[in-house]
Amino acid sequence: MEEFRRSYSRLCRESGAEPQEAVLQQLHQLPRGRLDLATQSLTVETCRALGKLLPRETLCTELVLSDCMLSEEGGQARRGGSLCRFLSRLSNFCGNNLRAAGAKALGKLLQQNKSIQSLTLEWNSLGTWDDAFATFCGGLAANGALQRLDLRNNQISHKGAEELALALKGNTTLQQLDLRWNNVGLLGGRALMNCLPSNRTLWRLDLAGNNIPGDVLRAVEQAMGHSQDRLTTFQENQARTHVLSKEVQHLREEKSKQFLDLMETIDKQREEMAKSSRASAARVGQLQEALNERHSIINALKAKLQMTEAALALSEQKAQDLGELLATAEQEQLSLSQRQAKELKLEQQEAAERESKLLRDLSAANEKNLLLQNQVDELERKFRCQQEQLFQTRQEMTSMSAELKMRAIQAEERLDMEKRRCRQSLEDSESLRIKEVEHMTRHLEESEKAMQERVQRLEAARLSLEEELSRVKAAALSERGQAEEELIKAKSQARLEEQQRLAHLEDKLRLLAQARDEAQGACLQQKQVVAEAQTRVSQLGLQVEGLRRRLEELQQELSLKDQERVAEVSRVRVELQEQNGRLQAELAAQEALREKAAALERQLKVMASDHREALLDRESENASLREKLRLREAEIARIRDEEAQRASFLQNAVLAYVQASPVRTLSPPK
């Protein structure tokens, strides 16, 4: 504020004048953005300096210049382009004797300024010159921020009131207008009364002390009462819409949070599926490595068998002296070795077939998992579509309810206006219309309640669908884990069987080595070993058959589970189709309700237009009757005057006759 004072002093000295002490004192005591220069005689230089400095001062929001007796030069200094940007909220120019130039300057200020909200112009002379006041009214019509205007004691005539009426028709922000103690008269009052129906924002108009008849004042008060009721209803509607918008925003946030949670759970499930697929791939690789190791072990065993066969051939050559028994034993050993080789080959083939079957089962399980994932994605897409449809239906419901409420309120206001104007002649029709409006509101409330119940049902169905989806996913995961565990068990069993077979083969090789050391007793021992090998081979064949049966049972269980999954998915699809049909039926019902509402609105419009025409006819009839009454009263007054004149003439003639008659002279005194 010190800088503001210094700049004010500097501008005054530059213009060749000394700064005023009263202004400096007020600038020093500036309370909360209010500059009060009331009852101060401001010079032209002071006005110019303030006009240059005030636009750059952001702290000053209220300017009081009442009873300053500003001259026309001061007014010219005030109405610079900078002052228009300065006046932000409140300004007071009371008692400054502003005339034509001041009115024009204020009109230009109102055209340019977009922040002033209250303007006090009491005890001035703005209405003395009609042209200047017309420019002021033009600025008021173009202004879009002023809410309160005080024009008391401004010598405003009926022409100025007509200009104000035109300005009020174009203005959309003015709420309070004070025109007390002017010269508006009957014509000005009627002009202001006629402009009020086209203005929807003005709710206070003071016209006391303007020589306006009582019926016009009562009509203006009635219009102001309607505008106040309209303002209160508009404020209530704004508050309700604000609350509803907050609730809708809260619901949207909750839905977005739920959607994000669902997406997170889906992402986690996808990550788990990817991890399980990676683990299965790693397990398949491990199985492949184990199979390769087994192939290498089998090759080593084959090499050992070949070595043993060579050793047996050498032992046969050495044991030719033992005779035919040894030759027969060697032949039996060769046949046994060939059989064992064939059995080993068959076992290898069976192991390869088992591995191929296991790989096929794994691929089938992966394909089933992919199908289940696709089905889950389709269900999620359908769920999202249903959520979007629900959201759209809710938006349409809220918009329809708001529109219907607004239209019902407007219809009630129009009906109230028509009731008050038509009075006794239109009471029956107004009561019927009120009953129709109440019936419509009840019907709309019932429809809103039904729609809310349907929305709640749809939300319950959505929750049930989500639970069913979670159950299906959990079942799929559990079944997949069981299948993996069964595969692991089958692989472990195969490994154990192969280890047992290898152990048996090693035992056989040891027995063959003992047979080479002891040639004679080897034949008997080899026969015993061959018998034991046959029994073991039979046992292994039985075990292989049991494993094959177990695999077939597992495949049957998997097929049954797949059939159950397909049945569940088909059931879910049927339920979704039924829900879609219900939603479509509800949408059709909503469209029918909309059509009914549109038809009712058209009926209301037709009825309102009919009532307006009837009112206009009645008003024209009333005006014609008033004119006839006025003419009759004039004729009656003229006849009375003529009769009075005739009576006076007759009285004078009678008196003159009586005075002139001789009977008066001869009659004795009473």
ChimeraX attribute file (.defattr): number of C-alpha atoms within 10 A of each C-alpha:
attribute: neighborCount
match mode: 1-to-1
recipient: residues
	/A:1	12
	/A:2	10
	/A:3	8
	/A:4	17
	/A:5	17
	/A:6	12
	/A:7	15
	/A:8	24
	/A:9	18
	/A:10	16
	/A:11	20
	/A:12	21
	/A:13	13
	/A:14	12
	/A:15	12
	/A:16	10
	/A:17	15
	/A:18	14
	/A:19	19
	/A:20	17
	/A:21	9
	/A:22	13
	/A:23	20
	/A:24	17
	/A:25	12
	/A:26	15
	/A:27	19
	/A:28	14
	/A:29	13
	/A:30	15
	/A:31	12
	/A:32	10
	/A:33	13
	/A:34	18
	/A:35	21
	/A:36	20
	/A:37	20
	/A:38	18
	/A:39	15
	/A:40	16
	/A:41	17
	/A:42	19
	/A:43	17
	/A:44	19
	/A:45	22
	/A:46	24
	/A:47	20
	/A:48	22
	/A:49	21
	/A:50	20
	/A:51	23
	/A:52	20
	/A:53	17
	/A:54	21
	/A:55	17
	/A:56	14
	/A:57	13
	/A:58	10
	/A:59	14
	/A:60	19
	/A:61	18
	/A:62	19
	/A:63	21
	/A:64	18
	/A:65	22
	/A:66	22
	/A:67	20
	/A:68	19
	/A:69	21
	/A:70	23
	/A:71	20
	/A:72	17
	/A:73	15
	/A:74	19
	/A:75	20
	/A:76	16
	/A:77	20
	/A:78	25
	/A:79	20
	/A:80	16
	/A:81	16
	/A:82	17
	/A:83	21
	/A:84	23
	/A:85	17
	/A:86	24
	/A:87	23
	/A:88	21
	/A:89	18
	/A:90	18
	/A:91	22
	/A:92	21
	/A:93	23
	/A:94	24
	/A:95	22
	/A:96	21
	/A:97	20
	/A:98	27
	/A:99	20
	/A:100	20
	/A:101	18
	/A:102	27
	/A:103	26
	/A:104	23
	/A:105	23
	/A:106	25
	/A:107	24
	/A:108	22
	/A:109	24
	/A:110	25
	/A:111	20
	/A:112	17
	/A:113	22
	/A:114	18
	/A:115	18
	/A:116	24
	/A:117	19
	/A:118	20
	/A:119	20
	/A:120	20
	/A:121	23
	/A:122	25
	/A:123	21
	/A:124	23
	/A:125	23
	/A:126	28
	/A:127	27
	/A:128	18
	/A:129	17
	/A:130	17
	/A:131	15
	/A:132	22
	/A:133	28
	/A:134	24
	/A:135	20
	/A:136	27
	/A:137	28
	/A:138	23
	/A:139	24
	/A:140	27
	/A:141	24
	/A:142	17
	/A:143	26
	/A:144	20
	/A:145	20
	/A:146	23
	/A:147	19
	/A:148	19
	/A:149	19
	/A:150	21
	/A:151	23
	/A:152	24
	/A:153	21
	/A:154	24
	/A:155	21
	/A:156	27
	/A:157	20
	/A:158	23
	/A:159	19
	/A:160	24
	/A:161	26
	/A:162	22
	/A:163	23
	/A:164	23
	/A:165	24
	/A:166	20
	/A:167	22
	/A:168	24
	/A:169	17
	/A:170	16
	/A:171	25
	/A:172	20
	/A:173	20
	/A:174	24
	/A:175	20
	/A:176	17
	/A:177	18
	/A:178	19
	/A:179	23
	/A:180	20
	/A:181	19
	/A:182	21
	/A:183	24
	/A:184	26
	/A:185	19
	/A:186	15
	/A:187	15
	/A:188	24
	/A:189	24
	/A:190	21
	/A:191	19
	/A:192	25
	/A:193	18
	/A:194	17
	/A:195	17
	/A:196	20
	/A:197	12
	/A:198	12
	/A:199	20
	/A:200	19
	/A:201	20
	/A:202	22
	/A:203	21
	/A:204	19
	/A:205	19
	/A:206	18
	/A:207	23
	/A:208	14
	/A:209	15
	/A:210	21
	/A:211	15
	/A:212	18
	/A:213	12
	/A:214	9
	/A:215	9
	/A:216	15
	/A:217	18
	/A:218	12
	/A:219	15
	/A:220	22
	/A:221	18
	/A:222	14
	/A:223	20
	/A:224	19
	/A:225	14
	/A:226	18
	/A:227	21
	/A:228	18
	/A:229	14
	/A:230	18
	/A:231	17
	/A:232	12
	/A:233	15
	/A:234	14
	/A:235	12
	/A:236	12
	/A:237	16
	/A:238	12
	/A:239	12
	/A:240	13
	/A:241	13
	/A:242	12
	/A:243	12
	/A:244	14
	/A:245	13
	/A:246	12
	/A:247	12
	/A:248	15
	/A:249	12
	/A:250	12
	/A:251	12
	/A:252	13
	/A:253	12
	/A:254	12
	/A:255	14
	/A:256	12
	/A:257	12
	/A:258	12
	/A:259	14
	/A:260	12
	/A:261	12
	/A:262	14
	/A:263	13
	/A:264	12
	/A:265	12
	/A:266	15
	/A:267	12
	/A:268	12
	/A:269	14
	/A:270	13
	/A:271	12
	/A:272	13
	/A:273	16
	/A:274	12
	/A:275	12
	/A:276	16
	/A:277	14
	/A:278	12
	/A:279	12
	/A:280	15
	/A:281	13
	/A:282	12
	/A:283	13
	/A:284	15
	/A:285	12
	/A:286	12
	/A:287	15
	/A:288	13
	/A:289	12
	/A:290	13
	/A:291	16
	/A:292	12
	/A:293	12
	/A:294	16
	/A:295	13
	/A:296	12
	/A:297	13
	/A:298	16
	/A:299	12
	/A:300	12
	/A:301	17
	/A:302	14
	/A:303	12
	/A:304	14
	/A:305	18
	/A:306	13
	/A:307	12
	/A:308	17
	/A:309	16
	/A:310	12
	/A:311	15
	/A:312	20
	/A:313	14
	/A:314	12
	/A:315	17
	/A:316	19
	/A:317	11
	/A:318	11
	/A:319	18
	/A:320	12
	/A:321	10
	/A:322	12
	/A:323	9
	/A:324	11
	/A:325	12
	/A:326	19
	/A:327	16
	/A:328	12
	/A:329	17
	/A:330	19
	/A:331	13
	/A:332	16
	/A:333	19
	/A:334	15
	/A:335	12
	/A:336	16
	/A:337	17
	/A:338	13
	/A:339	12
	/A:340	17
	/A:341	14
	/A:342	12
	/A:343	13
	/A:344	16
	/A:345	13
	/A:346	12
	/A:347	16
	/A:348	15
	/A:349	12
	/A:350	13
	/A:351	15
	/A:352	13
	/A:353	12
	/A:354	17
	/A:355	17
	/A:356	12
	/A:357	13
	/A:358	17
	/A:359	13
	/A:360	12
	/A:361	16
	/A:362	18
	/A:363	12
	/A:364	12
	/A:365	17
	/A:366	15
	/A:367	12
	/A:368	15
	/A:369	17
	/A:370	13
	/A:371	12
	/A:372	19
	/A:373	16
	/A:374	12
	/A:375	14
	/A:376	18
	/A:377	13
	/A:378	13
	/A:379	19
	/A:380	18
	/A:381	12
	/A:382	15
	/A:383	16
	/A:384	13
	/A:385	12
	/A:386	19
	/A:387	17
	/A:388	12
	/A:389	15
	/A:390	16
	/A:391	15
	/A:392	12
	/A:393	18
	/A:394	16
	/A:395	13
	/A:396	13
	/A:397	17
	/A:398	16
	/A:399	12
	/A:400	18
	/A:401	16
	/A:402	16
	/A:403	12
	/A:404	19
	/A:405	16
	/A:406	15
	/A:407	14
	/A:408	17
	/A:409	17
	/A:410	14
	/A:411	19
	/A:412	16
	/A:413	15
	/A:414	12
	/A:415	20
	/A:416	15
	/A:417	15
	/A:418	18
	/A:419	18
	/A:420	12
	/A:421	13
	/A:422	17
	/A:423	11
	/A:424	9
	/A:425	10
	/A:426	14
	/A:427	14
	/A:428	10
	/A:429	13
	/A:430	17
	/A:431	13
	/A:432	11
	/A:433	17
	/A:434	15
	/A:435	12
	/A:436	13
	/A:437	19
	/A:438	14
	/A:439	12
	/A:440	16
	/A:441	15
	/A:442	12
	/A:443	13
	/A:444	18
	/A:445	14
	/A:446	12
	/A:447	17
	/A:448	16
	/A:449	12
	/A:450	12
	/A:451	18
	/A:452	14
	/A:453	12
	/A:454	15
	/A:455	17
	/A:456	12
	/A:457	12
	/A:458	18
	/A:459	15
	/A:460	12
	/A:461	15
	/A:462	17
	/A:463	12
	/A:464	12
	/A:465	18
	/A:466	16
	/A:467	12
	/A:468	14
	/A:469	17
	/A:470	13
	/A:471	12
	/A:472	17
	/A:473	16
	/A:474	12
	/A:475	14
	/A:476	19
	/A:477	17
	/A:478	12
	/A:479	15
	/A:480	18
	/A:481	13
	/A:482	12
	/A:483	19
	/A:484	16
	/A:485	12
	/A:486	14
	/A:487	17
	/A:488	14
	/A:489	12
	/A:490	17
	/A:491	16
	/A:492	12
	/A:493	13
	/A:494	17
	/A:495	15
	/A:496	12
	/A:497	15
	/A:498	15
	/A:499	13
	/A:500	13
	/A:501	16
	/A:502	15
	/A:503	12
	/A:504	15
	/A:505	16
	/A:506	14
	/A:507	13
	/A:508	17
	/A:509	16
	/A:510	12
	/A:511	16
	/A:512	22
	/A:513	15
	/A:514	15
	/A:515	19
	/A:516	20
	/A:517	12
	/A:518	12
	/A:519	16
	/A:520	14
	/A:521	12
	/A:522	19
	/A:523	21
	/A:524	13
	/A:525	16
	/A:526	21
	/A:527	15
	/A:528	12
	/A:529	16
	/A:530	17
	/A:531	12
	/A:532	14
	/A:533	17
	/A:534	13
	/A:535	12
	/A:536	14
	/A:537	15
	/A:538	12
	/A:539	12
	/A:540	16
	/A:541	13
	/A:542	12
	/A:543	13
	/A:544	16
	/A:545	12
	/A:546	12
	/A:547	15
	/A:548	13
	/A:549	12
	/A:550	13
	/A:551	18
	/A:552	12
	/A:553	12
	/A:554	15
	/A:555	14
	/A:556	12
	/A:557	13
	/A:558	17
	/A:559	12
	/A:560	12
	/A:561	15
	/A:562	17
	/A:563	12
	/A:564	12
	/A:565	16
	/A:566	14
	/A:567	12
	/A:568	14
	/A:569	18
	/A:570	12
	/A:571	12
	/A:572	16
	/A:573	15
	/A:574	12
	/A:575	14
	/A:576	19
	/A:577	12
	/A:578	12
	/A:579	16
	/A:580	15
	/A:581	12
	/A:582	14
	/A:583	19
	/A:584	12
	/A:585	12
	/A:586	15
	/A:587	14
	/A:588	12
	/A:589	14
	/A:590	18
	/A:591	12
	/A:592	12
	/A:593	16
	/A:594	14
	/A:595	12
	/A:596	12
	/A:597	16
	/A:598	13
	/A:599	12
	/A:600	15
	/A:601	16
	/A:602	12
	/A:603	12
	/A:604	16
	/A:605	13
	/A:606	12
	/A:607	13
	/A:608	16
	/A:609	12
	/A:610	12
	/A:611	17
	/A:612	13
	/A:613	12
	/A:614	13
	/A:615	15
	/A:616	12
	/A:617	12
	/A:618	13
	/A:619	14
	/A:620	12
	/A:621	12
	/A:622	12
	/A:623	12
	/A:624	12
	/A:625	12
	/A:626	12
	/A:627	12
	/A:628	12
	/A:629	12
	/A:630	12
	/A:631	12
	/A:632	12
	/A:633	12
	/A:634	12
	/A:635	12
	/A:636	12
	/A:637	12
	/A:638	12
	/A:639	12
	/A:640	12
	/A:641	12
	/A:642	12
	/A:643	12
	/A:644	12
	/A:645	12
	/A:646	12
	/A:647	12
	/A:648	12
	/A:649	12
	/A:650	12
	/A:651	12
	/A:652	12
	/A:653	12
	/A:654	12
	/A:655	12
	/A:656	11
	/A:657	11
	/A:658	12
	/A:659	12
	/A:660	11
	/A:661	11
	/A:662	10
	/A:663	10
	/A:664	11
	/A:665	10
	/A:666	8
	/A:667	8
	/A:668	7
	/A:669	6
	/A:670	3
